[in-house]
Structure formats: structure tokens, C-alpha cells
Amino acid sequence: MQHNNVGETFPFNAHDIEGGFYVTAAIEGDELYPFYADVFEKHGYSGNGECWAGHIAAILLHLDTGLLHRITFDPEAGLFAAAFSTPGDRERFLQLLCPIFADIPTLESWIVKADRDAIDD
């Protein structure tokens, strides 16, 4: 299942703020909550910002460990947020994670193989 509004960076939003490069996802927003809440809950996770950060870190641990070490995660209950030092790192993040999060079966394949003890939920 894929979300109807899948765009270039869905479900994330890219921001440039005061010389910094950021990615956010309004997890509890009207657009994302109904799409993702059931997916994470189905597998025993809350699906909050910490949960997203944990799963994203687990995915990047397999796909691009170097990038993982260059990200500063700053999630909140209803928001996933991450900061990057360069626009290139942010673009690499979006390139890797958008296709996974935009396609529920692909996302679920990563959720089920995550180390539950490594996910701060």
C-alpha cells in the first residue's frame, strides 16, 4: 500500500533554517497519523518520534552507517526531527528513507527485522 500523496520527499519535509539542514515528519498530523499509526501498532510499537528515530537508525545501520553517524536526531512524541551538517547528507537521507516509508510493505519488512531492544519507544 502506498500513500496517495507520495511526493519527492514523502513522508518527510526538508527545511533550511539558519544555515542548518533539517528533516521533519509530523507523525501525529492529519496526513501521516492515519497512514502510519496502525502499521507501527500492528508490530507492537507506539509509532512516536522516538520510535521513528530508532527504526530509521536501524535502517541506516544497514544501508549507510557513515550517514547515520552524521545525523543528529531530535524527535518528540508527535514529531520526527533530524539535523544534518550538509545538504548532501540530507539528500542522501531522503533518497534512502523516502522509498521505504512511502511503501508500507517495504517499511514493514524493516520493522519486523529491527532489534526491539534498540528501538526507544
C-alpha positions in Angstrom: 0.0 0.0 0.0 1.3 3.4 -0.9 0.1 6.8 0.3 -1.9 8.8 -2.3 0.2 12.0 -1.8 3.6 10.4 -2.2 5.8 13.2 -3.4 9.5 13.5 -3.8 10.2 13.6 0.0 7.1 12.0 1.5 6.6 11.5 4.4 9.4 13.9 5.3 9.7 17.6 4.9 13.1 19.3 4.2 13.9 22.6 5.9 16.8 25.1 5.7 16.9 27.1 9.0 19.7 29.5 9.9 22.4 27.6 8.0 21.2 24.2 9.2 19.7 21.4 7.2 16.7 19.5 8.7 14.2 16.8 8.0 10.9 16.5 9.9 7.8 14.4 9.8 4.6 15.5 11.6 3.7 12.0 12.8 0.6 13.0 14.6 -0.6 15.2 11.8 -3.8 14.5 9.9 -1.9 13.3 6.8 0.6 10.9 8.5 -1.1 9.6 11.6 -3.8 7.5 9.9 -1.3 6.2 7.4 1.4 5.0 9.9 -0.2 4.5 13.3 -1.7 1.1 12.5 1.5 -0.1 10.9 3.6 0.5 13.9 1.0 -0.6 16.4 0.5 -3.8 14.4 4.1 -4.7 15.3 3.9 -3.6 18.9 5.4 -0.1 18.6 3.9 3.3 19.5 5.0 4.9 16.3 6.0 8.2 18.1 9.0 10.3 17.1 11.4 8.3 19.2 10.1 5.1 17.6 10.7 6.6 14.1 14.2 7.7 15.0 15.0 4.2 16.3 13.7 2.5 13.2 15.4 5.0 10.9 18.7 4.4 12.8 18.3 0.7 12.4 17.7 1.0 8.7 20.7 3.3 8.2 22.8 1.0 10.2 22.4 -1.5 7.3 22.3 1.0 4.4 24.7 3.8 5.3 26.4 3.7 8.7 28.5 6.7 7.9 25.4 8.8 7.3 23.9 7.5 10.5 26.8 8.9 12.5 26.5 12.3 10.9 22.8 12.8 11.8 21.6 14.5 15.0 18.1 13.1 15.9 15.8 15.3 17.9 12.4 13.5 18.0 9.4 14.4 20.1 6.2 12.5 20.8 4.4 13.6 17.6 7.3 14.7 15.5 10.3 13.1 13.9 13.2 15.6 13.5 16.8 15.2 12.4 19.6 17.7 11.6 22.3 17.4 9.0 25.6 19.2 8.6 25.3 19.3 4.8 22.6 19.4 2.3 24.2 16.4 0.6 23.7 14.3 3.8 20.1 15.4 4.0 19.5 14.5 0.3 21.1 11.1 0.9 18.8 10.5 3.9 15.8 11.4 1.8 17.0 9.2 -1.1 17.3 6.2 1.2 14.3 6.6 3.5 11.5 8.1 1.4 11.0 5.0 -0.7 11.0 2.8 2.4 8.5 4.9 4.3 6.3 5.6 1.3 5.7 1.9 0.7 4.1 0.1 3.7 5.2 -3.5 2.8 8.7 -2.3 2.5 8.5 -0.4 5.8 7.0 -3.4 7.5 9.9 -5.6 6.2 12.3 -3.3 8.1 10.1 -3.0 11.2 9.9 -6.8 11.7 13.6 -7.3 11.5 14.5 -4.4 13.8 16.1 -5.2 17.2 13.3 -4.3 19.5 15.8 -3.5 22.3 17.4 -0.9 20.1 14.2 1.0 19.5 13.4 3.7 22.1 9.6 3.5 22.0 
